[in-house]
Amino acid sequence: MLKSLVRKIQKGLSLIVPKNYFNEDVREGYFVVVAMKDGETKRFMIGLEYLNDPVFLRLLDQAREEYGFRQQGTLAVPCGPQELQNILHSSRG
């Protein structure tokens, strides 16, 4: 069930990029996110446990609002790489 949810989120929120462009090395239990803002882009491999984090889920809502559901492949979020790094770090603990 969680795999299905992740697939729906990625399908709905990700940028249109070739499927294997960012996802070839993704391990089971992880998904790829690209933080993009003001011309700055960085790829992150994120554990599925972050799909339970309220701060990360708000970021996904922002991505949905900004990018809509037209995208497939890698999940893009509308924040700078350092901002996403801060969210991931603070959620850890």
C-alpha positions as MATLAB code, in Angstrom:
seq = 'MLKSLVRKIQKGLSLIVPKNYFNEDVREGYFVVVAMKDGETKRFMIGLEYLNDPVFLRLLDQAREEYGFRQQGTLAVPCGPQELQNILHSSRG';
ca = [
       0.000    0.000    0.000;
       2.849    2.427    0.813;
       4.506    1.638   -2.532;
       1.277    2.555   -4.298;
       1.078    5.848   -2.389;
       4.675    6.710   -3.252;
       4.046    5.900   -6.919;
       0.986    8.174   -6.948;
       2.894   11.007   -5.286;
       5.826   10.684   -7.666;
       3.557   10.435  -10.679;
       1.551   13.452   -9.627;
       4.275   15.802   -8.463;
       7.465   15.010  -10.303;
       9.003   16.923  -13.168;
       8.890   15.516  -16.652;
      12.301   13.893  -17.000;
      13.295   10.567  -18.503;
      12.361    7.883  -15.976;
      15.878    6.528  -15.592;
      17.577    9.921  -15.616;
      17.508   10.259  -11.833;
      16.177    6.897  -10.665;
      18.624    4.220  -11.799;
      20.389    3.899   -8.444;
      17.387    4.208   -6.103;
      17.394    1.527   -3.441;
      14.271   -0.131   -2.127;
      12.671    1.970    0.596;
      13.811    5.274   -0.941;
      12.614    7.774   -3.530;
      14.323   10.600   -5.383;
      13.570   14.262   -4.828;
      15.061   17.161   -6.726;
      15.132   20.455   -4.830;
      14.824   23.315   -7.315;
      14.727   27.037   -6.633;
      16.290   30.120   -8.213;
      18.317   28.057  -10.679;
      19.800   25.892   -7.932;
      19.103   22.158   -8.252;
      20.223   19.174   -6.204;
      19.151   15.529   -6.147;
      18.330   13.780   -2.843;
      17.579   10.127   -2.117;
      15.037   10.123    0.709;
      13.738    7.292    2.868;
      10.039    6.444    2.755;
       9.742    7.318    6.463;
       9.725   11.004    5.485;
       6.273   10.466    3.975;
       5.052   10.476    7.601;
       6.739   13.781    8.454;
       4.324   16.762    8.607;
       6.960   19.293    7.483;
       7.937   17.182    4.479;
       4.267   16.602    3.619;
       3.689   20.382    3.606;
       6.551   20.657    1.136;
       4.839   18.049   -1.065;
       1.643   20.125   -0.915;
       3.616   23.167   -2.072;
       5.014   21.089   -4.942;
       1.498   20.048   -5.926;
       0.343   23.673   -5.875;
       3.308   24.898   -7.907;
       3.760   22.037  -10.397;
       0.335   20.384  -10.435;
      -0.211   16.739  -11.324;
       1.165   16.824  -14.871;
       4.580   15.425  -13.998;
       6.115   11.938  -14.015;
       9.380   10.421  -12.854;
      11.479   12.245  -10.277;
       9.716   14.229   -7.578;
      10.540   17.957   -7.690;
      10.008   20.260   -4.727;
       9.985   24.073   -4.860;
      12.712   24.808   -2.343;
      16.434   25.310   -2.408;
      18.739   22.370   -1.733;
      19.883   23.818    1.594;
      16.281   24.327    2.699;
      15.450   20.692    1.915;
      18.609   19.560    3.701;
      17.470   21.539    6.770;
      13.993   19.956    6.644;
      15.465   16.463    6.413;
      17.961   17.142    9.194;
      15.391   18.646   11.584;
      12.944   15.795   10.912;
      15.567   13.265   11.888;
      15.709   14.431   15.262;
];
